[in-house]
Each structure stands twice: as C-alpha cells, then as structure tokens.
Amino acid sequence: MMWIYVTVGLAVAGLVPLGVLTARVLVAVRGLTREIERTAGRLETVRAASGASAGALKSQEG
C-alpha cells in the first residue's frame, strides 16, 4: 500500500516543475507578442513614410 503513496507523490513532484515551466513559457509568449505588436507598429510607420517618399520620387522622375 505504501508504494501507491510513493508513486503518487513522485508523479505530483514530477508535474510541479512542468507546471512552473509552462507558466514561464506563457509569460514569455505574452512578452514576445507585445514586442511583435510594437515592432509591427513601428514598421508600419516606416513603411508609410517610405511609401510617401517613394511616391514623391516617382512624381519628380515622371
């Protein structure tokens, strides 16, 4: 009967680190998502500015 308790204890002890690591991964994913959104916004601003510049250059050439 004691071996059942030992087995359950070891199983729970093995799941705890997995839970902790899962939480850390989820926090990192949230941070990465925020960083990607911020970078996408910055790139969109640059793309809009470069598109306006390219349009001005085309009108000067033509």
Secondary structure, 3 states (H helix, E strand, C coil): CHHHHHHHHHHHHHHHHHHHHHHHHHHHHHHHHHHHHHHHHHHHHHHHHHHHHHHHHHHHHC
